[in-house]
């Protein structure tokens, strides 16, 4: 079935997903992360009804969430059913443009809704107001700086009220500007932070297709997996997380730097053209700016550096020249990054004080983190056999070991990137996968650090190409080979995204497990029923039927 022939079903899926977003937004009026003070819907004649019917509002959110996830899965099914073609066929740009419109439609209802699935935006507001008053947000928590009765502090979760800011100076400066512009108008301040998050999403929409083209993968499928997945709408748009700005700046910086590396003269350490040098260093500046929002973005700069070293000193150049190229690339990009870091830290007025609070996010320990799970189980076991509860000691050991393991794994990935075995975009995605999996505390939106760059690398263009640039394209656009893509890689990402989409409560707080499970079960059942009614049960369950028939044929053949 061609994309043109499936346009009617494509339009139906688009409306189906928009319906899910509308249901999430309406239900969020009752069970979202509304501010404690200045709640605009409290007492309202119509919209206040949702706060008085919490069970119905929660059910509406979970049904809308399940519909949104199902629409995303069905959209991917339409895209994957496309006939195999070049990674940059004539209709590629049209498909990406259509999906950009879908991003707008699915985001629009959530933009004006209350914050959902997280309450972090109120911490942003409090830290920004503290900075606005001339207080150091890296020394004082929101309650310490503003007092427990402050309008912003009242909405900050209790566990974070005395915690200094773990974010970089660039984001604190942005928060300070928002505080100066909105003062104590909570709704206006929340919407301003959401606009910042939308700017980050816009950067993702710009950079992701270009990175997919650079990796030799299908731009439309990469866009679907990385920019249209439900986690983007739930946590970057609705939750207004600053991870959006971090990821967007990081991807833009990587694209600019790789564009400069593409034009770098083969086998030469010195740049042949000023433009190549400016693009490479400009991308390093943008990646460093992303790290000044959240420090992990700095990891991407290492892969840009080894890619530059590999271009300046190919494998045939010999080991001493390659070592020299790695050292030169690391020194230049490191100095640029250091200069930008010092400049932004000085401009914000905090110098390097922000580096002392980077571990503040590890204050909460959850069961999504493997090293934390191991440490807790070790503590329970010690208590069970009579050795006492040594959870804190075991946590220190496991975190140290996992930090060393993550560093070794990232170093190995950089070596493979230098050798040309792994594309730098893929290396960034895999490196973030390892780092996030080994963090002491994992939140569901952290997965986007890895999922977005991975989507540009693992999707595949549908067919194998001989080594070298793609046919019928400008050879300057892509100097990499089309990867041999395994379908299980894409399927694994789809499963991870689908599962993580249901692992958050609408208010962003904690809830009893059976309440969350009931909402998830109800939402999924209702979405499947509605999907069968809208699309037809036969088409909805066709992948399962095909999988079952394939299994029966395999058994019969054996």
Secondary structure, DSSP 8 states (H G I E B T S, - for coil): --TTTTHHHHHHHHHHHHHHHHHHHHHHHHHS---SSS-TTTT-SSGGGGGG-HHHHHHHHHHHHHHHHHHHHHHHHHHHTS----TT-TTHHHHHHHHHHHHHHHHHHHHSS---S--HHHHHHHHHHHHHTT--TTTS-HHHHH-TTSTTGGGS-GGGTT----S-HHHHHHHHHHHHHHTT-HHHHHHHHHHHHHHHHHHHHHHHHHHHHHHTS-HHHHHHHHTSSHHIIIIIIIS--THHHHHHHHHHHHHHHHHHHHTS-TT-SS-SSHHHHHHHHHHHHHHHHHHTTSGGGGHHHHHHHHHHHHHHS-GGG-HHHHHHHHHHHHHHHHHHHHHHHHHHHHHHT-TTGGGGGGGGGGGS--TT-HHHHHHHHHHHHHHHTTS---HHHHHHHHHHHHHHHHHHHHHHHHHHHHTTSS-HHHHHHHHHHHHHHTSSS--GGGHHHHHHHHHHHHS--SS---SSS-TTS-TTS--S------HHHHHHHHHHHHHHHTSS-TTSS---HHHHHHHHHHHHHHHHHHHHHHH-HHHHTHHHHHHHHHHHHHHHH-
